[in-house]
Amino acid sequence: MKVTTIGSGYVGLVTAACLAQIGHDVIGADIDKDKIKQLQAGKVPIYEPGLDEIIAANTANGRLSFVDDVPEAIGASDIVFITVGTPPDENGAADMSYVKAVAKTIAENLDRYKIVVNKSTVPVGSTVLVAKVIQENLSERREFDVISNPEFLREGSAVEDFLHPDRIVIGTDSQRAAGLMNELYKPLNSPIVITDPASAEMVKYASNCFLATKVSFINAIANICDAVGADVKEVALGMGYDKRIGFEFLRAGPGFGGSCFPKDCHAMLSIASDHGYDFELLRGVMDMNVRQKNLIADQANKMLEGLKDPRIGILGLAFKPNTDDMRDAPALDIIPHLKKDNRKIVAFDPVSMDNAKKLLPDGIEYVSDPYEVCEKSDLVVVLTEWDEIRWLEWRRVKEVMKRPVVYDTRNCLDPQNLRRLGFTYQGVGR
Ligand SMILES: NC(=O)c1ccc[n+]([C@@H]2O[C@H](COP(=O)([O-])OP(=O)(O)OC[C@H]3O[C@@H](n4cnc5c(N)ncnc54)[C@H](O)[C@@H]3O)[C@@H](O)[C@H]2O)c1
């Protein structure tokens, strides 16, 4: 089938590459000319495991191409995905201006029946809104369907998630569109939930808010564990075996971050309040998330008490491993708290240092060797559980650190081993 994705960011690129991988002819479009130039030259502008390989393979076999001419890309396809950003506006609601701009361009270039697929995360009612914008901007009568198809991929395992989804959700009242979407996704062999557009839009927000709730819940449990002398990792393990609870998203740490959870929680609150509902529970989840980051920063500061001009080492900056995405990463909140009194901070991340430099305060030293971070620090704070950090030779780290103190905010290290080696180890809730 002939498919176009409009917006070649994390979701658009992965969608385009994976749809080509399962046999469709795909054009990835974006108004960012530099991004498209890079892609045309075979350079993938984001870090996502496995993405470079499938983009290279599918551009080579002719099933995938990239253009900055969005009208041309719309004209060439029968299914057009909207995959542009929906960042929070000043009130926390999703900013729909990019989606609306794309809808207008689609209307201006609608030459035959097409399905317009909203894959961006959008408020309930957006399928209707996009259809209205298209209708208002058509110069002559044309047939089209707008459907909702929220995306659940996780950065860091996006290709794997897209190719092996737990489920695909399609929101449409059109039999014709439902049939074609079924055909599009058939090679994935995944359960497909076909529902009305409003429910499909709600599934996405409800899922992310629920996962954020699990994170804040386990962080609260971790803080109580600290007080009562329990180990939150053991508690989560014991809870996770219960099928009603599950193991996922029960890892205590510095709070949730990334481009989706904080934004989608804000948007959900805004949707609720627009409809006169006070989603008190979700407000608590978000407050807890802010408090957790402050608590982590306070604890790190406490671990430096009594030291003159302490030096702090940061291992990991991205909001999670296997991504270069720094949007809403806990590091962005925690590091400024540690940087007070012009303290020396030295940091390492395997892939996100260039992005981090644009967002963090000046005066941080970035190094490409994690051992150098340790050598130059009185306290090492692990902020992201990259394999490159977990599996450091901690014996060697101990040798290079004058003051071997580690704050493992991801509970990704082995406390017994570190203590045996002579470290002072602090985790979260253990
Ligand atoms: N990143 C994730 O993990 C993830 C997961 C699920 C859903 N989502 C949702 O998917 C959407 C996209 O997120 P993302 O992280 O890929 O965003 P992104 O910022 O990485 O990419 C958006 C792209 O859209 C392009 N763009 C903007 N306006 C355009 C226009 N008029 N025409 C063509 N291109 C245009 C931008 O240049 C950019 O390249 C958001 O709604 C997000 O909430 C994201």
The ligand as a Tripos MOL2 file, in Angstrom:
@<TRIPOS>MOLECULE
LIG
   44    48     1     0     0
SMALL
NO_CHARGES

@<TRIPOS>ATOM
      1 N1          8.3210   10.0940   21.1680 N.am      1 LIG1
      2 C1          7.5970    9.1050   21.6420 C.2       1 LIG1
      3 O1          8.0860    8.2130   22.3350 O.2       1 LIG1
      4 C2          6.1270    9.0170   21.3290 C.ar      1 LIG1
      5 C3          5.4410    7.8080   21.5600 C.ar      1 LIG1
      6 C4          4.0800    7.7530   21.2460 C.ar      1 LIG1
      7 C5          3.4270    8.8760   20.7470 C.ar      1 LIG1
      8 N2          4.1180   10.0470   20.5630 N.ar      1 LIG1
      9 C6          3.4080   11.1940   19.9960 C.3       1 LIG1
     10 O2          3.7390   11.2920   18.6080 O.3       1 LIG1
     11 C7          3.7820   12.6690   18.2110 C.3       1 LIG1
     12 C8          5.1310   12.9780   17.5800 C.3       1 LIG1
     13 O3          6.1220   12.8420   18.5890 O.3       1 LIG1
     14 P1          7.6890   12.8010   18.2500 P.3       1 LIG1
     15 O4          8.3850   12.4830   19.5080 O.co2     1 LIG1
     16 O5          7.9000   11.9630   17.0500 O.co2     1 LIG1
     17 O6          7.9150   14.3500   17.8440 O.3       1 LIG1
     18 P2          9.2200   15.0130   17.2190 P.3       1 LIG1
     19 O7          9.2700   16.3920   17.7570 O.co2     1 LIG1
     20 O8         10.3910   14.1000   17.3690 O.co2     1 LIG1
     21 O9          8.8920   15.0880   15.6370 O.3       1 LIG1
     22 C9          7.9180   15.8930   15.0560 C.3       1 LIG1
     23 C10         8.3480   16.2000   13.6110 C.3       1 LIG1
     24 O10         7.2700   16.8710   12.9270 O.3       1 LIG1
     25 C11         7.8150   17.8200   12.0440 C.3       1 LIG1
     26 N3          6.7870   18.7970   11.6490 N.ar      1 LIG1
     27 C12         6.2210   19.7650   12.3970 C.ar      1 LIG1
     28 N4          5.3060   20.4270   11.6630 N.ar      1 LIG1
     29 C13         5.2640   19.8470   10.4490 C.ar      1 LIG1
     30 C14         4.5080   20.0750    9.2590 C.ar      1 LIG1
     31 N5          3.5870   21.0460    9.1910 N.pl3     1 LIG1
     32 N6          4.7250   19.2980    8.1760 N.ar      1 LIG1
     33 C15         5.6610   18.3270    8.2250 C.ar      1 LIG1
     34 N7          6.4150   18.0570    9.3230 N.ar      1 LIG1
     35 C16         6.2160   18.8110   10.4270 C.ar      1 LIG1
     36 C17         8.9740   18.4090   12.8340 C.3       1 LIG1
     37 O11         9.9130   19.0600   11.9840 O.3       1 LIG1
     38 C18         9.5460   17.1460   13.5120 C.3       1 LIG1
     39 O12        10.5570   16.5560   12.7140 O.3       1 LIG1
     40 C19         3.4630   13.4720   19.4720 C.3       1 LIG1
     41 O13         2.0980   13.7600   19.4940 O.3       1 LIG1
     42 C20         3.8130   12.5200   20.5960 C.3       1 LIG1
     43 O14         3.0990   12.7800   21.7620 O.3       1 LIG1
     44 C21         5.4530   10.1230   20.8200 C.ar      1 LIG1
@<TRIPOS>BOND
     1     1     2 1
     2     2     3 2
     3     2     4 1
     4     4     5 ar
     5     4    44 ar
     6     5     6 ar
     7     6     7 ar
     8     7     8 ar
     9     8     9 1
    10     8    44 ar
    11     9    10 1
    12     9    42 1
    13    10    11 1
    14    11    12 1
    15    11    40 1
    16    12    13 1
    17    13    14 1
    18    14    15 2
    19    14    16 1
    20    14    17 1
    21    17    18 1
    22    18    19 2
    23    18    20 1
    24    18    21 1
    25    21    22 1
    26    22    23 1
    27    23    24 1
    28    23    38 1
    29    24    25 1
    30    25    26 1
    31    25    36 1
    32    26    27 ar
    33    26    35 ar
    34    27    28 ar
    35    28    29 ar
    36    29    30 ar
    37    29    35 ar
    38    30    31 1
    39    30    32 ar
    40    32    33 ar
    41    33    34 ar
    42    34    35 ar
    43    36    37 1
    44    36    38 1
    45    38    39 1
    46    40    41 1
    47    40    42 1
    48    42    43 1
@<TRIPOS>SUBSTRUCTURE
     1 LIG1         1 GROUP 0 **** ****
